[in-house]
Amino acid sequence: MLSPIHKNFLMGLLLMGLLGCSQNSSSPPNKGYSPTPSTATGKIVIADINKNASKKIQEFQPMADYLASHLTQFGIGTGEVKVAQDFETIANWLKTGEVDLYFDSPYPAMRISQMSGAKPILRRWKSRQGTYSGVIFIMANSKINSVKDLQGKMIAFEEPVSTSGYVLPLNILLKAGLKTVEKSSTEQLVLSDEVGYVFSNDDENTIQWVISGRVDAGAADDRAFNSIPAQSRQEMKILAQTDKVARQIVLVKPGMNPEKQAAIKSILINMDKTEAGKQVLETFEKTTKFDEYPVEADLKKLQEIYEKIN
């Protein structure tokens, strides 16, 4: 039988809508932006990693079209979206010039940049966030009082490529001198001198696992934690919080023409200043704007953590 807090949490998720391959596209249904037809034969290509290629193409195509319509001076007439299944494919597309732009959170962006030579140019405010952080959280009635108390316990991270749900929280454990060991399931034995961890593959799964007692602690991004229905969130507490980093970073392919790169930066930075641009941003995963930000510093920070855990 579900406890009252578990019932409240699941009901809250339903009310809030939280439970909510490589392909190309030329012009799927396009909401919010209708580009003027062009006779230019060049194209601008943006890409993402996702298992649901058709959904991602529909979300990204207006952005590709918008960029194309503002880059006609470079012989660009169409925008294209490519969706891959993994880092390696995206990195290869950027390295060979098949893809011009890629958007991701700092840790994946660092890895893609490292593998392809792609260059960070801007910050993207995704889901209306400019920066975000990771939190390690527990139930309020837990006997865990500090990060060091996680020794001998099990924690759930989101996935191996998550900036806020894995890499940054893991670094907190490492800085505390804890030995972390990946486990194949929440049922696997955790030794007294280690912190066991598993991947839940979703922030909402992590939250549910903590509430149901499958794990002793969880890590998620601060927005996901703050989205927990208030009545359930009051029964939980944050044990530690990571430094804030850029929500997302824009990468351009290596060797891009400097004038073209400068034009793309200008287009992206000014999108939120026009009605047409705002409409496209809204369809682009609720992007607020693009701006200048010390993204290189965030990538360097993630690089240092990556070297610690590999």
Disulfide bonds with the S-S distance in Angstrom:
none
